[in-house]
C-alpha cells in the first residue's frame, strides 16, 4: 500500500513516539492509580461464589481499575495461551495441562446438597440415601456430559437418580431448586451463597464424593507483567474471596 506525501510527515512522528514508548521503561505498577482493565476467564461458579468480594477488594485497593470477565470456551482458549487474558479460574479438568501455561491448584471444594426451605428431605440433620433418591434432581453439566461424579458414585452403589433438569450454568440450579422439590448436588461455595441469597437449606451428600478442584492458570508469556502478577496474587492468596473460599485456599497451602 502506498503512502501519500501528505500523510508521511504525520506517520513518521507517530512511529517515533511508539518506538520511544517501547524503549522507555514503564512506570512501576500501582494498583491505587492504575486504570487497567484486567481480563479473567472463568465459569459462573466464580461469579456466584466470589464476585461481590472481588469487587469490594477492587473498590478499596484498585478503585480506578476494571475487570472483564469472560466465560471459558473453545473461543477463549487462544486468548489464554497468547497472554491476552490475565488469569483463568476453572475446574481442574477444564483446561488441559500445557508447557505454555502456568498452573496452580487453588483449593478443593466439597459437594453439598441444596434444597428449598421447608423441604421434606431437610427434616433431621442428615440426609439418607433413600431420601436423596426419592426426589428429582437438577444437574449442572458444565462439560456437557450426561453423567458426573455423583452418577458415577451412585453407580458404584448400584443406584441411579432421576434427573429432571440439566442446566449449563451454576446460577440456574439454585433458582430451579428454590421453586420445586428437586435437589441439587453442587459445589459448597455455590451452595453457601445460594443459602445467603435464597434461604436454601444445605445437607451433606449421603454418599462419598471427591471434592472438585479449582485451579488458576495463565500464559507463561505474562509471568513478568507486574500488573498481571498483582491480579493473580489476590486470587492465589484468596485476598478477594469470601471467607469460606479464603479458608479453603489457605488450608490447601498447609
N, C-alpha and C positions, 0 to 999 in steps of 0.2 A: 504494500500500500504506500503510495507516495505521500509526502508531506509538503504542503504548500509553503512558499517562502514566508507568507504572513503568519503561519502558525508555528514555524520553527522557533522563533525567539521566545514564544511562550512555553514551548515544550522543554527546551534546554534548562531553564531555571528550575522548573518543576522536577526534572530528573536530578539535578544537582541537590535540590532540597531533600529528595528521598535518599540520595546517596549519603548526605550528611547525617540524616536520621539513622541510617544503618550503621555508620561508623561511630557515631556518638554513643557513649554508654547510656543506657536507660536509667532514669531516676529510680532509687530504691522503692520497692513496692510498699505502700502504706494502706492498709485496709480502711483506715479512718477517712482517707481522702479519695480513694480510688473510685472511678465511675465505670469500672469494668463490668461487663455482663459475663457471668460465669455460666458455663453450659454443663448441665447434668443430664445424663441418660439413665432412666430407671423405669420401674413399674409403678402403678398407682398404689402399690403397697407402701412405698416411701411417702407418697403424698398423704395417705391416711395416717400413717404411724408417726411422721416427723415434720410435716410441712409447717405446722404452726410454730413449733420450737425453732425450726430452721429460720423462719422469717424474724422471729423475736431476736435471735442471735445476731442476724444481719442488721436489724434496726439499731442495735447497740454498738456493734463492732465494725460494721461497714455500711453506714447509713446511706451512702450515695451509690452503692453497688446494686446490681440486679442479678437475678438468676433466671436462666432459661431452661425449663425442664422439658425434655422430650422423651417419648415412650420408646423403650427398647424394641427394635425391629431389625429386619434384614437391611432396611434402608439406612439405619443408624450405624451399622457395624463399620463401614468405611470411615465415618467421621470419628469413631473412637480410635481406630488403628492409626489414622492420619494425624491425630492430635488436635482435631478441631473441637473435641469435647474435653472438658477438664476432668471429668470423673463419670464412671458408670457404677451405680449401685444396683446389683441384681442378685438373683438366686445363683447358687453355686454351679448349677448345670446350664445356666442360660448362655454364657459365653465360654467357648472352649479355651483352654489354656493355649497361649501363643508366646513365642520368644519376643514378639513385638510389644507385648503388654506386660506391665507390672500388675501384680495381683496380691491382695491381702484379704484373708477371711476376717470379717468384722466380728461376727458373733453367730450363734446358733439360736434359732427362735423356735421354742416348743409349740406344739399344737394345743388348741383349746376347742371346745365345742360351744358354739353360741346358739342361743335360743331366745325367743321373746319373753318378756316379763310375764310371769304367771303361767308359763308353760308347764303342763303336767309332768314332763320329764325332769323339771327342776326341783320337784319335791324331794327333800333329802339332800345331803351334801355330796353324795356320789351318784354317778350315772352308770347304771348296769348295762351290760352288752345287750340284754333283751330289750330294755327301754330304748337304747340307742338305735336298734334295728327296727323298732316298731313304728318309727316316724319317717316321713320322707326327708330327703337330703338335697341341699344346694351345694354344688361343687364349683370351685373356681378352677378353670382349666387354662392356666397361663400359657402352657406349652402346646395346647391343642390336643393333648392326649385324652383318650376316653377313660383311662384308669389313672390312679395316682398312688401315693404312699398309703393312703387309707385303704383303698381297694386291695392293694397287694397284701397288707397286713390282715385284712379280713379273709382273704383267700387262704392264707396260711391257717386260719381257724375253721376253714370250710364254710365261711359265711359270705353273704353279699348284702348290700344295702340297696334301697330303692331310691334312685336319683330322679328327681322331678324337674330339676333346673340346672343347667350348666351355663356359667357366665364367664366372660374373659377378663373381668375386672374385679379386684378385691372390693371396691367401693359398692358394688351392686349387691353382694352377698348379705351384708347386714340389713339392707333395705328389704330384701326378699324374706329374710328370717323374721324381721320385726312384725310383719303383717300376715304371718302364717304359722302353722305348726311345724314347719320344716326346721331341721337342724343343719348347721354348717360347721365342719371341722376346718379350722383356719389358723393361720399364724397368730400367736398370742398377742403380738404388738397390734395387729389389726383388731383382734377381739377386745383388748383393753380399751382401745379408742372407741370401738362400737358401743361398749358399755357406757362410756362417758357421754357419747352423743345421743344414743337411742335407748339407754336404760336396759340393754340386753343383759341376760344372765349367762355366766360362764361356768363350764364344768370341765373337769379333766376327762380326756377320752378314756373309754373303758378298755382300750387295747394299747399296747406299747407301740409308739410311733417314733421314728427317727426325727430329731429336730431339723428344721430347714436351715440350711446355711446361707448367710448373706455375705456377699463378697464385694469388695471395691476393686475396680480395675481401671487402668488408664494407659495411654500410649507412653512408651519409654521416650518418645520424641520430646515430651514436655516435662520430663523429670526435673530439669533445671530451671523451669519457669517459676519465679518467686511467687507470683500471684496464684498460680495453679497449686503450688506446694501448700500455700496457706489454706486454700479452699479444700484441698484433700485432707489436711491435718484436722480441720474442725470435724470432718466426718470420721476419720480414722480414730480420733480420740473421743468421739461422742460429744463434743462440745456443743453441738447444735441439735442434739437429740433429746427426746423425752427422758425422764428419769429412769423408767424401766429399761429402755433401749441402752441408755448410757451405762447402766449397771451391767447389762449383758456384754457390752463391749469391753468394759474393764475386767469382768470375770474371765473373758476369753484370753486376756493377756496374762493372767495369773497362772 
